[in-house]
């Protein structure tokens, strides 16, 4: 009980600590939202009867989640590097608020067709797709 009291006093007395805890909670919730979106095709339910099949379904969800997180992390890094090479200031404090579980750019529904040769032709010398340029703020 004493530990909880000390923790509560620290939490209530330190605004920076509260913000850090809230940011971590938000990151966790964003990961859960990504996993829910990925699992939507099965309506979020484990539909397999046998434990081995259920485990396989969960590993597939984990694999898809990790693929999105890895892709986002890699391309966020490329984008930050490109901005800095162009002389733009990118504050490390700002980067602490970017989460690789952000998934507004992921299309979860429908059928995906991939032109492998066309996609490979777009890759640069390092094997990356080109970054999209930011759209002008005034829409022109």
Residue pairs with C-beta under 8 A, 6 or more apart in sequence:
10 17
11 17
11 18
11 21
12 18
23 96
23 97
26 99
27 99
27 101
30 99
30 101
30 102
31 65
31 101
33 101
33 103
34 65
34 68
34 69
34 101
34 103
34 106
35 61
35 65
36 44
37 103
37 106
37 108
38 61
38 64
38 65
38 68
38 108
39 61
40 108
40 109
41 108
42 57
46 54
46 57
46 58
47 57
48 54
48 56
48 57
68 100
68 101
68 103
68 106
69 100
69 101
70 100
72 100
72 101
72 102
72 103
73 100
74 128
75 128
75 131
76 98
76 100
78 128
78 131
79 131
80 90
80 95
82 131
83 90
84 90
119 129
122 129
122 130
123 129
124 130
